Amino acid sequence: MRNKKQHLNSFLFAIGVTGIDYMIKSSNGNFEKLFQGEIGKAIVYYVLLFIVTFVLCEIVFEKINKMNNRK
């Protein structure tokens, strides 16, 4: 059960990071400059951002678990 809960937390964290990045880029006008109106580039960027954030969150969780189990 604990792993499912951590996967859900990692998923929600990755969605949050992706959403915050989108909000920052769209509010200061960099979204149009960065992707030049091509939605395909934006989709690839945000999918990769989500995957990288999710994977890093899972790796950090495993490292923390290993450190806590040593005690």
C-alpha positions as CSV (number, residue, x, y, z in Angstrom):
1,M,0.0,0.0,0.0
2,R,2.8,2.4,0.8
3,N,4.3,2.2,-2.8
4,K,0.9,3.0,-4.3
5,K,0.6,6.0,-2.0
6,Q,4.1,7.2,-3.0
7,H,3.4,6.7,-6.7
8,L,0.2,8.8,-6.3
9,N,2.2,11.5,-4.5
10,S,4.9,11.5,-7.2
11,F,2.2,11.7,-9.9
12,L,0.5,14.7,-8.2
13,F,3.9,16.4,-7.6
14,A,4.8,16.0,-11.2
15,I,1.4,17.4,-12.4
16,G,1.9,20.3,-10.0
17,V,5.4,21.1,-11.3
18,T,4.2,20.9,-14.9
19,G,1.2,23.1,-14.2
20,I,3.3,25.7,-12.4
21,D,5.8,25.8,-15.2
22,Y,3.0,26.3,-17.7
23,M,1.5,29.1,-15.6
24,I,4.8,30.9,-15.3
25,K,5.6,30.6,-19.0
26,S,2.1,31.7,-20.2
27,S,1.9,34.6,-17.8
28,N,5.1,36.3,-18.7
29,G,4.8,35.7,-22.5
30,N,7.6,33.2,-22.9
31,F,5.3,30.4,-23.9
32,E,4.7,31.9,-27.4
33,K,8.4,32.8,-27.8
34,L,9.6,29.3,-26.7
35,F,7.2,27.2,-28.8
36,Q,6.5,29.6,-31.6
37,G,2.9,28.5,-31.9
38,E,3.7,24.9,-32.5
39,I,1.6,22.8,-30.1
40,G,3.6,19.7,-30.9
41,K,6.8,21.2,-29.3
42,A,4.8,22.2,-26.2
43,I,3.3,18.7,-25.8
44,V,6.7,17.0,-26.1
45,Y,8.2,19.5,-23.6
46,Y,5.5,19.0,-21.0
47,V,5.4,15.2,-21.4
48,L,9.2,15.1,-20.9
49,L,9.0,17.5,-18.0
50,F,6.3,15.3,-16.3
51,I,8.3,12.1,-16.9
52,V,11.6,13.5,-15.6
53,T,9.9,15.0,-12.5
54,F,8.1,11.8,-11.7
55,V,11.2,9.6,-12.1
56,L,13.3,12.0,-10.0
57,C,10.7,12.0,-7.3
58,E,10.6,8.2,-7.2
59,I,14.4,8.0,-7.0
60,V,14.6,10.5,-4.2
61,F,11.9,8.5,-2.3
62,E,13.9,5.3,-2.7
63,K,17.0,7.0,-1.4
64,I,15.1,8.4,1.6
65,N,13.7,4.9,2.3
66,K,17.1,3.4,2.3
67,M,18.5,6.0,4.6
68,N,15.6,5.6,7.0
69,N,15.9,1.8,7.1
70,R,19.5,1.9,8.1
71,K,18.7,3.4,11.5
